[in-house]
Amino acid sequence: MITGREKEPGRRNFLDNLLKFSILAWALSILYPIIAYFKIPVEAESTPTNIVAAKVNELQPNQGKVFRFGNQPAILVRTPEGQWKCFSAVCTHLQCTVQYRNDLQKVWCACHNGIYDLNGTNIAGPPPRPLQEFKVTTKGDDVIVSKA
């Protein structure tokens, strides 16, 4: 015959195991975010060092084109004199995308009316720094942009 005393160790074992599991779960819920914070993230895509941005006859003098350079936009400009210029298309003020305005012959940010000259220098508005400049070369019919 089973008495009440024989059932107690089973209950006690169950409660001890439940307490151990609860402490382990609590410790993991504390440690997981800490470990995840210090884990170095894997880069989603590699950033290219050069890219074919356009064809030579695609842009006429005094025109610009925004294109993708890796995971960020860049702007390719053909100056009124026919020279090629390329900059990061990310405004140094609030990271808006800039565009070329042929009426001003300047690179313009629509967010807060920031203006850059054709050397990438900030000349008006709130941008605190010049645009990052990229090297432009032509090879055959291709306009190739590379990180300087």
Backbone as a printed PyTorch tensor [residue, N CA C, xyz], in Angstrom:
tensor([[[  0.8190,  -1.1730,   0.0000],
         [  0.0000,   0.0000,   0.0000],
         [  0.8740,   1.2500,   0.0000]],

        [[  0.4470,   2.2640,  -0.7580],
         [  1.2280,   3.4960,  -0.8770],
         [  0.6900,   4.5050,   0.1110]],

        [[  1.6180,   5.0380,   0.8670],
         [  1.2230,   6.0650,   1.8250],
         [  1.5770,   7.4390,   1.2610]],

        [[  1.1580,   8.5160,   1.9280],
         [  1.4200,   9.8950,   1.5250],
         [  2.9020,  10.2250,   1.5200]],

        [[  3.6630,   9.5520,   2.4060],
         [  5.1010,   9.8450,   2.4890],
         [  5.8400,   9.3790,   1.2390]],

        [[  5.4290,   8.3090,   0.6110],
         [  6.1120,   7.7920,  -0.5580],
         [  5.8920,   8.6910,  -1.7760]],

        [[  4.7840,   9.4400,  -1.8480],
         [  4.5000,  10.3320,  -2.9590],
         [  5.2940,  11.6350,  -2.8460]],

        [[  5.6790,  12.0260,  -1.6460],
         [  6.3620,  13.2980,  -1.4350],
         [  7.6660,  13.4330,  -2.1980]],

        [[  8.5670,  12.4190,  -2.2040],
         [  9.8110,  12.5920,  -2.9600],
         [  9.5460,  12.8380,  -4.4490]],

        [[  8.5420,  12.2850,  -5.0190],
         [  8.2110,  12.5300,  -6.4280],
         [  7.7940,  13.9720,  -6.6530]],

        [[  6.9750,  14.4900,  -5.7830],
         [  6.5630,  15.9000,  -5.8670],
         [  7.7550,  16.8090,  -5.6490]],

        [[  8.5560,  16.4590,  -4.6620],
         [  9.7320,  17.2740,  -4.3560],
         [ 10.7000,  17.2670,  -5.5450]],

        [[ 10.9080,  16.0940,  -6.1400],
         [ 11.7600,  16.0150,  -7.3310],
         [ 11.2050,  16.8890,  -8.4590]],

        [[  9.9090,  16.7910,  -8.6760],
         [  9.2760,  17.5870,  -9.7260],
         [  9.4700,  19.0780,  -9.4610]],

        [[  9.2290,  19.5200,  -8.2290],
         [  9.3850,  20.9390,  -7.8920],
         [ 10.8450,  21.3750,  -7.9890]],

        [[ 11.7790,  20.5030,  -7.5680],
         [ 13.2040,  20.8340,  -7.7010],
         [ 13.5850,  20.9970,  -9.1810]],

        [[ 13.1290,  20.0780,  -9.9970],
         [ 13.4360,  20.1630, -11.4350],
         [ 12.7820,  21.3930, -12.0730]],

        [[ 11.5640,  21.7070, -11.6690],
         [ 10.8780,  22.8900, -12.1810],
         [ 11.6330,  24.1630, -11.7870]],

        [[ 12.1200,  24.2240, -10.5640],
         [ 12.8860,  25.3750, -10.1010],
         [ 14.1990,  25.4880, -10.8790]],

        [[ 14.8890,  24.3680, -11.1000],
         [ 16.1420,  24.3820, -11.8640],
         [ 15.8950,  24.8620, -13.2970]],

        [[ 14.8380,  24.3520, -13.9230],
         [ 14.5030,  24.7600, -15.2800],
         [ 14.1810,  26.2520, -15.3390]],

        [[ 13.4600,  26.7500, -14.3630],
         [ 13.0930,  28.1680, -14.3170],
         [ 14.3350,  29.0480, -14.1760]],

        [[ 15.2750,  28.6460, -13.3230],
         [ 16.5080,  29.4160, -13.1370],
         [ 17.3340,  29.3970, -14.4230]],

        [[ 17.4140,  28.2310, -15.0710],
         [ 18.1530,  28.1290, -16.3270],
         [ 17.5200,  29.0060, -17.4100]],

        [[ 16.2100,  28.9800, -17.5280],
         [ 15.5110,  29.8070, -18.5210],
         [ 15.7300,  31.2900, -18.2340]],

        [[ 15.6880,  31.6780, -16.9870],
         [ 15.9300,  33.0850, -16.6080],
         [ 17.3560,  33.4920, -16.9730]],

        [[ 18.3290,  32.6370, -16.6760],
         [ 19.7290,  32.9490, -16.9840],
         [ 19.9320,  33.0810, -18.4960]],

        [[ 19.3280,  32.1960, -19.2870],
         [ 19.4470,  32.2870, -20.7340],
         [ 18.7860,  33.5470, -21.2800]],

        [[ 17.6690,  33.9440, -20.6930],
         [ 17.0030,  35.1600, -21.1710],
         [ 17.8270,  36.4090, -20.8720]],

        [[ 18.7050,  36.3380, -19.8860],
         [ 19.6110,  37.4470, -19.5770],
         [ 20.8560,  37.3670, -20.4600]],

        [[ 21.4230,  36.1850, -20.6310],
         [ 22.6790,  36.0290, -21.3530],
         [ 22.5330,  36.1650, -22.8730]],

        [[ 21.4260,  35.7090, -23.4430],
         [ 21.2690,  35.7480, -24.8960],
         [ 21.3890,  37.1650, -25.4670]],

        [[ 20.6940,  38.1650, -24.9380],
         [ 20.8600,  39.5180, -25.4950],
         [ 22.2800,  40.0520, -25.3340]],

        [[ 22.9500,  39.7020, -24.2590],
         [ 24.3230,  40.1700, -24.0580],
         [ 25.2450,  39.5600, -25.1100]],

        [[ 25.1070,  38.2620, -25.3360],
         [ 25.9330,  37.5920, -26.3410],
         [ 25.6030,  38.1200, -27.7390]],

        [[ 24.3300,  38.3210, -28.0320],
         [ 23.9230,  38.8380, -29.3390],
         [ 24.4490,  40.2510, -29.5610]],

        [[ 24.5590,  41.0490, -28.5360],
         [ 25.0650,  42.4180, -28.6460],
         [ 26.5350,  42.4230, -29.0650]],

        [[ 27.3290,  41.5240, -28.5280],
         [ 28.7550,  41.4950, -28.8160],
         [ 29.1140,  40.6960, -30.0750]],

        [[ 28.1540,  40.0100, -30.6590],
         [ 28.4090,  39.2250, -31.8610],
         [ 28.6100,  40.1770, -33.0440]],

        [[ 29.6560,  39.9620, -33.8270],
         [ 29.9490,  40.8010, -34.9800],
         [ 28.9890,  40.4200, -36.1020]],

        [[ 28.2470,  41.3970, -36.6530],
         [ 27.2860,  41.0600, -37.7020],
         [ 27.9890,  40.7010, -39.0120]],

        [[ 27.3750,  39.8220, -39.7550],
         [ 27.8870,  39.4220, -41.0500],
         [ 27.4590,  40.4790, -42.0650]],

        [[ 28.4110,  40.9520, -42.8730],
         [ 28.0900,  41.9610, -43.8750],
         [ 27.2330,  41.3130, -44.9530]],

        [[ 26.1250,  41.9710, -45.2780],
         [ 25.1630,  41.4040, -46.2100],
         [ 25.7220,  41.2850, -47.6250]],

        [[ 26.4080,  42.3100, -48.0880],
         [ 26.9730,  42.2620, -49.4240],
         [ 28.3130,  42.9750, -49.4220]],

        [[ 29.1930,  42.5450, -50.2720],
         [ 30.4830,  43.1990, -50.3380],
         [ 30.3500,  44.4960, -51.1280]],

        [[ 31.1180,  45.4860, -50.7490],
         [ 31.0900,  46.7690, -51.4220],
         [ 32.0790,  46.7260, -52.5780]],

        [[ 31.6090,  46.9760, -53.7980],
         [ 32.5260,  46.9310, -54.9350],
         [ 33.5010,  48.1020, -54.8960]],

        [[ 34.6540,  47.9180, -55.4770],
         [ 35.6270,  49.0110, -55.5380],
         [ 35.4960,  49.7920, -56.8330]],

        [[ 34.9100,  49.1850, -57.8680],
         [ 34.6150,  49.9320, -59.0850],
         [ 33.3830,  49.3540, -59.7540]],

        [[ 32.7470,  50.1980, -60.5790],
         [ 31.4960,  49.8070, -61.2110],
         [ 31.3370,  50.5890, -62.5060]],

        [[ 30.6970,  49.9830, -63.4840],
         [ 30.3530,  50.7030, -64.7120],
         [ 29.0890,  51.4930, -64.4030]],

        [[ 29.2200,  52.8150, -64.3540],
         [ 28.1090,  53.6760, -63.9360],
         [ 27.2180,  54.0910, -65.0910]],

        [[ 27.7960,  54.2050, -66.2970],
         [ 27.0230,  54.6640, -67.4520],
         [ 27.8110,  54.3830, -68.7200]],

        [[ 27.1700,  54.6370, -69.8240],
         [ 27.8350,  54.6250, -71.1320],
         [ 28.2240,  56.0670, -71.4440]],

        [[ 29.2650,  56.2520, -72.2230],
         [ 29.7770,  57.5950, -72.5130],
         [ 28.7040,  58.4760, -73.1470]],

        [[ 27.9160,  57.9370, -74.0630],
         [ 26.9040,  58.7540, -74.7410],
         [ 25.5840,  58.8380, -73.9750]],

        [[ 25.5100,  58.2400, -72.7860],
         [ 24.2760,  58.2730, -71.9920],
         [ 24.0010,  59.6510, -71.3940]],

        [[ 25.0530,  60.3630, -71.0010],
         [ 24.8930,  61.6920, -70.4160],
         [ 25.4990,  62.7470, -71.3300]],

        [[ 24.7240,  63.7670, -71.6060],
         [ 25.2140,  64.9120, -72.3560],
         [ 25.8750,  65.8800, -71.3750]],

        [[ 26.6740,  66.8380, -71.8590],
         [ 27.2280,  67.8440, -70.9450],
         [ 26.1030,  68.5470, -70.1740]],

        [[ 26.3740,  68.8570, -68.9020],
         [ 25.4310,  69.5070, -67.9880],
         [ 24.2660,  68.5920, -67.6110]],

        [[ 24.5600,  67.2970, -67.4360],
         [ 23.5580,  66.3370, -66.9750],
         [ 24.1500,  65.4850, -65.8630]],

        [[ 23.2730,  64.9310, -65.0360],
         [ 23.7080,  64.0630, -63.9540],
         [ 22.8360,  62.8260, -63.8590]],

        [[ 23.3540,  61.8290, -63.1660],
         [ 22.6310,  60.5680, -63.0180],
         [ 22.9510,  59.9830, -61.6470]],

        [[ 21.9220,  59.5760, -60.9170],
         [ 22.1040,  58.8860, -59.6420],
         [ 22.0760,  57.3840, -59.9360]],

        [[ 23.0400,  56.6640, -59.3770],
         [ 23.1170,  55.2170, -59.5820],
         [ 23.5400,  54.5570, -58.2740]],

        [[ 23.4510,  53.2430, -58.2350],
         [ 23.7950,  52.4760, -57.0500],
         [ 25.2640,  52.0770, -57.0860]],

        [[ 25.9880,  52.4250, -56.0110],
         [ 27.3940,  52.0450, -55.8850],
         [ 27.5100,  51.2320, -54.6070]],

        [[ 27.4470,  49.9080, -54.7470],
         [ 27.4090,  49.0540, -53.5580],
         [ 26.0290,  49.1570, -52.9300]],

        [[ 26.0000,  49.5000, -51.6450],
         [ 24.7070,  49.6160, -50.9640],
         [ 24.2990,  51.0720, -50.7420]],

        [[ 24.9620,  52.0130, -51.4230],
         [ 24.6060,  53.4270, -51.2860],
         [ 24.5120,  54.0690, -52.6640]],

        [[ 23.7650,  55.1800, -52.7630],
         [ 23.6800,  55.8570, -54.0540],
         [ 24.9050,  56.7360, -54.3100]],

        [[ 25.2040,  56.9080, -55.5760],
         [ 26.2630,  57.8240, -56.0060],
         [ 25.7010,  58.6530, -57.1450]],

        [[ 26.3390,  59.7910, -57.4140],
         [ 25.8740,  60.6620, -58.4880],
         [ 27.0140,  60.8990, -59.4670]],

        [[ 26.7260,  60.6490, -60.7260],
         [ 27.6780,  60.8710, -61.8080],
         [ 27.2350,  62.1240, -62.5460]],

        [[ 28.1490,  63.0650, -62.7330],
         [ 27.8220,  64.3400, -63.3730],
         [ 28.7780,  64.5480, -64.5410]],

        [[ 28.2070,  64.9710, -65.6490],
         [ 29.0270,  65.4260, -66.7710],
         [ 28.9170,  66.9440, -66.7750]],

        [[ 30.0210,  67.6030, -66.4940],
         [ 30.0280,  69.0670, -66.3460],
         [ 29.7170,  69.7310, -67.6880]],

        [[ 29.3690,  71.0240, -67.6700],
         [ 29.1180,  71.7270, -68.9330],
         [ 30.3260,  71.6830, -69.8780]],

        [[ 31.5410,  71.5300, -69.3190],
         [ 32.7510,  71.4420, -70.1440],
         [ 32.9800,  70.0210, -70.6700]],

        [[ 32.1940,  69.0490, -70.2000],
         [ 32.3160,  67.6800, -70.6640],
         [ 33.1330,  66.7730, -69.7580]],

        [[ 33.6380,  67.2880, -68.6250],
         [ 34.3890,  66.4580, -67.6800],
         [ 33.4340,  65.5690, -66.8980]],

        [[ 33.9490,  64.4360, -66.4070],
         [ 33.1720,  63.5180, -65.5770],
         [ 33.5180,  63.7410, -64.1180]],

        [[ 32.4990,  63.8490, -63.2630],
         [ 32.6730,  63.9660, -61.8130],
         [ 31.7300,  62.9670, -61.1550]],

        [[ 32.1750,  62.3850, -60.0640],
         [ 31.3180,  61.4460, -59.3460],
         [ 31.5030,  61.6220, -57.8480]],

        [[ 30.3890,  61.6000, -57.1310],
         [ 30.3890,  61.7910, -55.6860],
         [ 29.4080,  60.8200, -55.0480]],

        [[ 29.5410,  60.6680, -53.7520],
         [ 28.5040,  59.9650, -52.9960],
         [ 27.2500,  60.8130, -53.0960]],

        [[ 26.1080,  60.1960, -53.3170],
         [ 24.8550,  60.9390, -53.4430],
         [ 24.1450,  61.0820, -52.1030]],

        [[ 24.8920,  60.8680, -51.0100],
         [ 24.3150,  60.9790, -49.6710],
         [ 24.7340,  62.3230, -49.0790]],

        [[ 23.7580,  63.1800, -48.8280],
         [ 24.0290,  64.5030, -48.2590],
         [ 24.6840,  64.3510, -46.8900]],

        [[ 25.6680,  65.1950, -46.6210],
         [ 26.3980,  65.1080, -45.3540],
         [ 25.6240,  65.7310, -44.2080]],

        [[ 24.4550,  66.2890, -44.4650],
         [ 23.6500,  66.8850, -43.3940],
         [ 22.7380,  65.8460, -42.7530]],

        [[ 21.7650,  65.3490, -43.4990],
         [ 20.8140,  64.3740, -42.9500],
         [ 20.6840,  63.1150, -43.8050]],

        [[ 21.6920,  62.8240, -44.6020],
         [ 21.7580,  61.6150, -45.4210],
         [ 20.6260,  61.5010, -46.4460]],

        [[ 20.1100,  62.6180, -46.9330],
         [ 19.1470,  62.5900, -48.0350],
         [ 19.9190,  62.3330, -49.3320]],

        [[ 19.2200,  61.9350, -50.3740],
         [ 19.8640,  61.7160, -51.6640],
         [ 19.9050,  63.0250, -52.4380]],

        [[ 21.0910,  63.3850, -52.9010],
         [ 21.2600,  64.6320, -53.6540],
         [ 21.0020,  64.3740, -55.1290]],

        [[ 20.8540,  65.4640, -55.8910],
         [ 20.6220,  65.3640, -57.3260],
         [ 21.3370,  66.5070, -58.0370]],

        [[ 21.5480,  66.3500, -59.3270],
         [ 22.2020,  67.4040, -60.0940],
         [ 21.1450,  68.3140, -60.6940]],

        [[ 21.3360,  69.6220, -60.4960],
         [ 20.4300,  70.6100, -61.0900],
         [ 21.1830,  71.3210, -62.1990]],

        [[ 20.7640,  71.0670, -63.4460],
         [ 21.4710,  71.6690, -64.5650],
         [ 21.2150,  73.1710, -64.6860]],

        [[ 20.1010,  73.6680, -64.1190],
         [ 19.8570,  75.1130, -64.1510],
         [ 20.8370,  75.8640, -63.2420]],

        [[ 21.2460,  75.2480, -62.1470],
         [ 22.2180,  75.8560, -61.2340],
         [ 23.6540,  75.4160, -61.5480]],

        [[ 23.7900,  74.3190, -62.2720],
         [ 25.0700,  73.6510, -62.5060],
         [ 25.7300,  73.2940, -61.1700]],

        [[ 24.9060,  72.7920, -60.2550],
         [ 25.3430,  72.4200, -58.9050],
         [ 24.6520,  71.1150, -58.5030]],

        [[ 25.2080,  70.4800, -57.4850],
         [ 24.5770,  69.3160, -56.8660],
         [ 23.7350,  69.8520, -55.7190]],

        [[ 22.4850,  69.4260, -55.6600],
         [ 21.5080,  70.0250, -54.7460],
         [ 20.8300,  68.9700, -53.8830]],

        [[ 20.6540,  69.2870, -52.6100],
         [ 19.9100,  68.4220, -51.6990],
         [ 18.5580,  69.0730, -51.4260]],

        [[ 17.5030,  68.3750, -51.7330],
         [ 16.1540,  68.9190, -51.5980],
         [ 15.6700,  68.9870, -50.1550]],

        [[ 16.2950,  68.2530, -49.2390],
         [ 15.8040,  68.2200, -47.8580],
         [ 15.8540,  69.5980, -47.1830]],

        [[ 17.0050,  70.2430, -47.2400],
         [ 17.1540,  71.5490, -46.5810],
         [ 17.8980,  72.5360, -47.4700]],

        [[ 17.7730,  72.3550, -48.7950],
         [ 18.3420,  73.2640, -49.7780],
         [ 19.8610,  73.3690, -49.6590]],

        [[ 20.5110,  72.2520, -49.4320],
         [ 21.9740,  72.2270, -49.4000],
         [ 22.5160,  72.2070, -50.8210]],

        [[ 23.5850,  72.9520, -51.0610],
         [ 24.1540,  73.0430, -52.4000],
         [ 25.6480,  72.7310, -52.3490]],

        [[ 26.0850,  71.9190, -53.3000],
         [ 27.4960,  71.5530, -53.4620],
         [ 27.9370,  71.9860, -54.8520]],

        [[ 29.1850,  72.4250, -54.9740],
         [ 29.7000,  72.7560, -56.3090],
         [ 30.1330,  71.4690, -57.0180]],

        [[ 30.6750,  71.6120, -58.2170],
         [ 31.0410,  70.4320, -59.0070],
         [ 32.3580,  69.8090, -58.5710]],

        [[ 32.9200,  70.2790, -57.4600],
         [ 34.0540,  69.6180, -56.8180],
         [ 33.6050,  68.8860, -55.5560]],

        [[ 32.2930,  68.9370, -55.2700],
         [ 31.7390,  68.2810, -54.0930],
         [ 31.7890,  69.1170, -52.8320]],

        [[ 32.2940,  70.3380, -52.9240],
         [ 32.4150,  71.2210, -51.7570],
         [ 31.0570,  71.8120, -51.4070]],

        [[ 30.7330,  71.7990, -50.1220],
         [ 29.4780,  72.3860, -49.6620],
         [ 29.6080,  73.9060, -49.7210]],

        [[ 28.6930,  74.5590, -50.4540],
         [ 28.7970,  76.0100, -50.6300],
         [ 27.5830,  76.7640, -50.0980]],

        [[ 26.4810,  76.0650, -49.8240],
         [ 25.2990,  76.7420, -49.2810],
         [ 24.4530,  75.7370, -48.5170]],

        [[ 23.6900,  76.2680, -47.5810],
         [ 22.7920,  75.4260, -46.8030],
         [ 23.4800,  74.7920, -45.6120]],

        [[ 22.8080,  73.8530, -44.9790],
         [ 23.3280,  73.2700, -43.7390],
         [ 24.3590,  72.1520, -43.8440]],

        [[ 24.6790,  71.5800, -45.0290],
         [ 25.6490,  70.4740, -45.0260],
         [ 26.9860,  70.8820, -44.4120]],

        [[ 27.4770,  70.0990, -43.4330],
         [ 28.7070,  70.4720, -42.7350],
         [ 30.0000,  70.0600, -43.4410]],

        [[ 29.9290,  69.0860, -44.3520],
         [ 31.1470,  68.5560, -44.9890],
         [ 30.9140,  68.4030, -46.4890]],

        [[ 32.0080,  68.3240, -47.2530],
         [ 31.8770,  68.0500, -48.6870],
         [ 31.4140,  66.6160, -48.9350]],

        [[ 30.9720,  66.3700, -50.1540],
         [ 30.5980,  65.0190, -50.5570],
         [ 31.8560,  64.1920, -50.8010]],

        [[ 31.7620,  62.9050, -50.5530],
         [ 32.8830,  62.0060, -50.8380],
         [ 33.0200,  61.8830, -52.3510]],

        [[ 34.2300,  62.0910, -52.8500],
         [ 34.4600,  62.0430, -54.2950],
         [ 34.9920,  60.6790, -54.7030]],

        [[ 34.5710,  60.2270, -55.8900],
         [ 35.0410,  58.9800, -56.4620],
         [ 35.8190,  59.2750, -57.7420]],

        [[ 36.6820,  58.3600, -58.1100],
         [ 37.5000,  58.5000, -59.3210],
         [ 36.6900,  58.0220, -60.5280]],

        [[ 36.7480,  58.7850, -61.6230],
         [ 36.0160,  58.4390, -62.8320],
         [ 37.0070,  58.2400, -63.9770]],

        [[ 36.8750,  57.1260, -64.6750],
         [ 37.6750,  56.8660, -65.8700],
         [ 36.7520,  56.3560, -66.9630]],

        [[ 37.1830,  56.5290, -68.1940],
         [ 36.4210,  55.9790, -69.3160],
         [ 37.2780,  54.9170, -69.9890]],

        [[ 36.6310,  53.8360, -70.3400],
         [ 37.3160,  52.7390, -71.0300],
         [ 36.3840,  52.2810, -72.1420]],

        [[ 36.7530,  52.6140, -73.3510],
         [ 35.8780,  52.2990, -74.4750],
         [ 34.6120,  53.1250, -74.3770]],

        [[ 33.4800,  52.4530, -74.3130],
         [ 32.1840,  53.1230, -74.2320],
         [ 31.6740,  53.2210, -72.7930]],

        [[ 32.4340,  52.7000, -71.8280],
         [ 31.9920,  52.6500, -70.4410],
         [ 32.5820,  53.7770, -69.5950]],

        [[ 31.7660,  54.2920, -68.6880],
         [ 32.2400,  55.2380, -67.6710],
         [ 32.3620,  54.4390, -66.3800]],

        [[ 33.5860,  54.3080, -65.8910],
         [ 33.8670,  53.4600, -64.7290],
         [ 34.1540,  54.3410, -63.5200]],

        [[ 33.4600,  54.0690, -62.4410],
         [ 33.6230,  54.8050, -61.1930],
         [ 34.3070,  53.8670, -60.1920]],

        [[ 35.3120,  54.3950, -59.5040],
         [ 36.0180,  53.5960, -58.5050],
         [ 36.2970,  54.4320, -57.2800]],

        [[ 36.4500,  53.7550, -56.1670],
         [ 36.7860,  54.4500, -54.9300],
         [ 38.2210,  54.9320, -55.0330]],

        [[ 38.4310,  56.2000, -54.7160],
         [ 39.7770,  56.8010, -54.8520],
         [ 40.7340,  56.2840, -53.8100]]])
